[in-house]
């Protein structure tokens, strides 16, 4: 089976779904069997954040990979991967609200207002919500492809907020090695888009002919 | 500060040595209580504390270092002692990596013998002490302290050691010595993360002289009845129970007496987040999180609400007077 065929296989989507769920399954299993170290609350909160960023990178990589490798089949997975970003962001926010703040809404609100790094993370979560809410086909139809696409470009801003949130969180310890890795990956993925955008602006006719498939 | 030495004449007591009126009054009350015969009942409770006091089980991993239960006020909390496994697998010791599981994994390379601690600066008796001599300088005591990390978690650790004051008295600081600086090991050959840009190496901490002389300030050589494991700061470290954990330097190689307030490692890295004093204070938040509550490792379950953090980590009765009149919001 060629890779392109494998990607189009009816079970391919289910497989990606299961794979994307594995970190979550591990976290639940680890929490129940006391395998998350001395501070499981901290582990869960941080793991939620880590997996949010990882799925954000994977999701943002779909379009560049599709264009660069000429595998349009990759597009099938983009929506699901995007929804997994939201899934892990919600997990991250819920574990913070629950394990760190004891679901005390007043405490959470105070924390968001007082601490820039939490505000930035929370803003990312809020902005991501309408994207998740409009991820089904009917929403695209109802909004019109253009407006839908405009809305979903918010993900670029959200990626920036996510990196800033992570950067600020690590700033106190001057411990940026991991932050830089995520920032570099995201910069690369957004840089590619910027480059495409500039090319299209300069040579609209040529791009249209050569690369008709990757309009988004 | 006046330190008693053999060649001193008459010395006035330091203000910290004068019994505060409240405590004096309590003693009077105790005498009255005895006179009325009610002491039997009252003392039963006191004796009971000792009887109920938890025996700390030796984990059996390292060489034994027994210590007699300390008689210093506030030195033995009755709270449940943290599991040895948690206390030795969840550590901040950046010389071995920034993840809390790193020190347990990487610190086996630390060489703790031979080990010396140099006493320098404004003292009459500068000297480099071999660890063997330091161990014998005073009787080893067991002290069960709360440990509150600036990151918002806490443990209860049975340390073994003696009051740093014992060493300070031996080395006889000069009158001009206002601060004590603790310089810790920074050997890139045995500590893989020395040289990382997270902090300035070596890791340096410091105390004001009266803080260093406080009987609760512990020079520690062991925990859980055994010598310190490497990740906990072997072979000798400081433990200042009313301050955030990072004030308690690990694997100390030099103690320097100075007249000026030394710049400390975290203060150099982020002065707005880590002050010189860094006393545990639920009313002064860290810029990035609240310090009002904490999670007790191994005890507060995942879904339990975090417990309230106590002023001076619950040692206010013992150390509050050191900071009388100071604005603790400014001197965080």
Interface residues (C-beta under 8 A of the other chain):
Chain A: X31 X37 X38 X39 X40 X41 X42 X44 X98 X99 X100 X102 X111 X114 X115 X117 X168 X169 X171 X172 X173 X174 X175
Chain B: X85 X86 X89 X90 X98 X100 X101 X153 X197 X198 X199 X269 X270 X273 X285 X286 X287 X288 X289 X290 X295 X297 X298 X302 X303 X305 X306
